[in-house]
Amino acid sequence: MAVLVNAMPAPSPHVPAVASSTATGSSQDARLAAFAAELDQLKAETMAQVGEPDARYIVRLLWAIRGMETVARLMLLSAPWWPSWWLGVLVLCVSKVLQSGEFAHNVMHGQYDWMNDPRFEGKTHDWDLACTKEDWRHSHNFLHHHYTNVLGLDRDFGYGAIRLSADVPWEPRHLIQLPYAIVGALVFEWAIGVYNMELERLVTERDAEAKAQVKARIRALWPNYRAKIGFQVKKDYVLWPLLGAAVSWLLGAGPLAGALSVLTGHAMANVLRNVWNFIVIFCGHFPAGVATFEQADIQGETKGRWYLRQIMGSVNIQGGFMMQMLTGHLSHQIEHHLFPDMPSRRYVYIAPRVHAICQRYGVRYNSGSLLALWPSVAWRVLRYTLPGGQCIRQAVTLPGRAIIDDGVGDQRKAA
Ligand SMILES: [Zn+2]
């Protein structure tokens, strides 16, 4: 299924897709060095501009999120299923989407550390999700961003449970990956919460010693996770409903009705947020045409190859301001993977220059609309429940010839 604006023909199994048109040896190295230098220059120029407007932006975003949460919880005091209750759910859901995405994910990447403000400190900020900040920094900031789409190292490629290409050997457990993914989407917050414990290895590990190490890892991580679960459950499903009960009683309505309205509203908002986050995250790296890599590909990896791998393994979601905000600027997944510590609002401004650099070096710049990307991801989850399929591993090399992209999916190679 061709969904990417710049999609190239699907590679044959185990054949690097760009191998036939690559420059080799020192000319490849020189081009990669020049490629890296252009991206370094772009980052340096952009970071030199970071300052007051970015600080103003993140402070306003924080207050907007807090304001929306307050308004939403007041709306939830109306009876469940009333229009005002649904509006409360929607506003609460949007505030939670902004909190976990545009605010927390970016703050935890250290994008605002330069402000020296504890509210925006990457190492200490904790977000409104069940995943602990320590687990997130290890599984996302380190493993995923450093080893993006490297099979066996980036566990985000299929999250240890979902087979997305023939690069992963088929096992009978993959037969149930579609219902597993659906349930995973509904409880995404909690699935990501336990993700770093690598629970699936209790099933997949054959070696007794390795299994014992997994159990030891789970025992070590569990107390921290249990504390975070407890905090989230108490906040959304005990304390806020109790406050709802008190306000409802003061207003002359029954306290039980107020408590139930707030409790069910939080549950609905969290489920909707989970499903949205699941879709956005799965569309960032799993649509058809996005590359994966083998561990041998990153041996002695240079800066140029690292940049190139990030671009080849990521895909942008096309859309305007609302899409950018509601995805936490993961609509610019490519720019985020190139410069994860750059304030996210800057991605929109640098994207045309990243695209232009890619065009000059013949690197495809993956992007597509959400309506095109998501069915492609869903199809892969369904298709790879069964054995067979295509390997999508590609060599991390610059094509020898430039690729001209006219922005509408027609890709031509120029001499
Ligand atoms: Zn990230």
Boltz pocket constraint, residues with backbone or C-beta under 6 A from the ligand:
constraints:
  - pocket:
      binder: B
      contacts: [[A, 105], [A, 109], [A, 140], [A, 145], [A, 336], [A, 340]]
      max_distance: 6.0
